[in-house]
């Protein structure tokens, strides 16, 4: 009996250990399971996009969605605008005067190739170092094929957005943020205008305003040319495609109708 009495405390300790282990398991499984249920919703708590500060809106919310048929997009693609002869011809220097005036004694540089025109201002501040602002015109590099076309990339990439002014031009904007340089790109029918800067003294909203105004002048001077009629274009311009494109904004359907007329 004494042996049994000696084993009783041991049994009690064993039962207590099992109870503690069970309690610990229950506690860990309770919050753990709740956490696992909540974890899938965690990615939805994304931060507000930076372009919201400049009045930006999601692309599909403002412009709808295009036909997924790539051959339809190619058939309706407008011709690239003529490459501007010079930076002065674009009016960008006047529009950017308020922006570049913040740089320390900026020097202006112009570089023109067969496919792009670069207009840049570079200054040097003893406390800030080198400061650069660049605007590039590249008519053939736009992702927007025709007015109010929403490229697939713009639907999937949250860096794309629109403002009322950009939407009026039939294009989309792209927030281009990097560690050293950042800026905004305008993808318009037949024209890409991109900006970049490395100085915090230049606000993205000011860059966007300046290039949107400049692009608006270029579009007014050189309206996007409709694509030349071709068998592939007429073969894919069926009523279903026109209705879909019309839902995305109507501009593409008008272009297709003009070609058939």
ZIKA-V270297 format. One record per backbone hydrogen bond with DSSP energy under -0.5 kcal/mol. NH is the residue of the N-H (numbers start at 1). CO is the residue of the C=O. If there is no record, write none. Layout:
nh: (NH;NH)
co: (CO;CO)
//
This chain:
nh: (5;6;7;8;9;10;11;12;13;14;15;16;17;18;19;20;21;22;23;24;25;26;27;28;29;30;31;32;33;34;35;36;37;38;39;40;41;42;42;43;44;45;46;52;53;54;55;56;57;62;63;64;70;72;73;74;75;76;77;77;78;79;81;90;90;91;91;92;95;96;97;99;100;101;102;103;105;107;109;111;113;117;118;119;120;121;122;123;124;125;129;131;133;134;135;136;137;138;138;141;142;145;148;149;149;151;155;155;156;157;158;160;161;162;167;168;169;169;170;171;172;173;174;175;176;176;177;178;182;183;185;186;187;187;188;188;190;190;191;193;194;195;196;197;198;202;203;207;208;209;210;211;212;213;214;215;216;217;218;219;220;221;222;225;234;235;236;237;238;242;243;244;245;246;247;248;249;250;254;255;256;257;258;259;260;261)
co: (1;2;3;4;5;6;7;8;9;10;11;12;13;14;15;16;17;18;19;20;21;22;23;24;25;26;27;28;29;30;31;32;33;34;35;36;38;38;39;39;41;42;44;49;50;51;52;51;162;58;59;60;68;69;69;70;71;72;73;74;145;225;190;86;87;87;88;87;91;92;94;96;96;97;99;100;103;122;120;118;116;137;111;135;109;133;107;131;104;129;125;123;121;196;119;194;117;136;192;138;139;143;170;146;170;149;151;152;152;153;156;157;173;57;163;164;165;166;167;166;187;161;185;159;174;183;175;181;197;176;174;193;172;185;186;191;144;188;188;186;136;184;134;182;132;199;201;203;204;205;206;207;208;209;210;211;212;213;214;215;216;217;218;79;230;231;232;233;236;238;239;240;241;242;243;244;246;245;250;251;252;253;254;255;256;257)
//
